[in-house]
């Protein structure tokens, strides 16, 4: 199960969503990273992956390997951005990541404001491209 770590709570009336992860050419990850670093965004949450079946060693300490996907928000652009350094290797974890992110978006709206207007834009993960629901 993925872990959602909320760092900052913001109150917004409307926002758009952009999410992408690196593919083989890393283009998807470069786009979301570029937006996150150039739109005066704030790092508001992390989605942390399941432990991998391998470990990392840092300063002589062994720790489980996990992937961290970052969520940023631009106040000026009213844009929520999901980015990461790698995409899940397992399609089930990719689906869980998408669902966790969309659940966060719905929670973000419902818990901070009573039914505002919002849009889901196209969310693109590797070869999976689909229009997400509009509410």
JOURKA-V249923 format. One record per pair of residues at least 4 apart in sequence whose C-alpha atoms are under 7 Angstrom apart, sorted by the first residue. I is the first residue (numbers start at 1). J is the second residue. D is the distance in whole Angstrom. If there is no record, write none. Layout:
i: [I;I]
j: [J;J]
d: [D;D]
//
This chain:
i: [1;2;2;2;2;3;3;3;4;4;4;5;5;5;6;6;6;7;7;8;8;11;13;13;14;14;14;14;15;15;15;15;15;16;16;16;16;16;16;16;17;17;17;17;17;18;18;18;18;18;19;19;19;19;19;19;20;20;20;20;20;20;20;20;21;21;21;21;21;21;21;22;22;22;22;22;22;22;22;23;23;23;26;27;28;29;29;29;29;30;31;32;32;32;32;33;33;34;35;36;36;36;37;39;40;41;41;41;42;42;42;43;43;43;44;44;44;45;45;46;46;46;46;47;47;47;48;48;48;48;49;49;49;50;51;51;51;52;52;52;54;54;55;55;55;55;56;56;56;56;57;57;57;58;68;69;69;69;70;70;70;71;71;71;71;72;72;72;73;73;73;74;74;74;88;88;90;91;92;93;94;95;96;97;98;99;100;101;102;103;104;105;106;107;108;109;109;109;110;110;118;119;120;120;120;121;121;122;122;122;123;123;123;124;124;125]
j: [50;47;48;49;50;47;48;49;46;47;48;45;46;47;44;45;46;44;45;44;45;112;113;116;78;116;117;118;78;79;80;118;119;78;79;80;118;119;120;121;79;80;81;120;121;80;81;82;121;123;32;81;82;83;123;124;28;29;32;82;83;123;124;125;28;29;83;84;86;87;125;26;27;28;29;30;85;86;87;27;28;126;30;31;32;33;83;84;85;34;35;36;81;82;83;37;83;38;39;41;72;81;41;74;74;72;73;74;72;73;74;71;72;73;71;72;73;70;71;68;69;70;71;68;69;70;66;67;68;69;66;67;68;66;64;65;66;64;65;66;64;65;62;63;64;65;62;63;64;65;61;62;63;62;84;82;83;84;82;83;84;80;81;82;83;80;81;82;79;80;81;78;79;80;93;94;94;95;96;97;98;99;100;101;102;103;104;105;106;107;108;109;110;111;112;113;115;116;114;115;135;134;132;133;134;131;132;130;131;132;129;130;131;128;129;129]
d: [6;7;6;5;6;6;5;7;6;5;6;6;5;6;6;4;7;5;5;5;7;6;7;6;7;6;6;5;5;5;7;6;7;6;5;6;7;5;6;7;6;5;6;6;6;6;5;6;7;6;7;6;4;6;5;7;5;6;6;6;6;7;5;6;5;4;6;6;6;6;6;4;6;5;4;7;7;6;6;7;6;5;6;6;7;6;6;7;7;6;6;6;7;7;6;6;6;6;6;6;6;7;7;6;6;6;5;4;5;5;6;6;4;7;6;5;7;6;5;6;6;5;6;6;5;6;7;6;5;6;5;5;6;6;6;6;5;7;5;6;7;6;6;6;5;5;6;5;6;6;5;5;6;7;7;7;6;4;6;5;6;7;6;5;7;6;5;7;6;5;6;5;5;7;6;5;6;6;6;6;6;6;6;6;6;6;6;6;6;6;6;6;6;6;6;6;7;7;6;6;7;6;6;6;6;7;7;6;5;6;7;7;7;6;5;7]
//
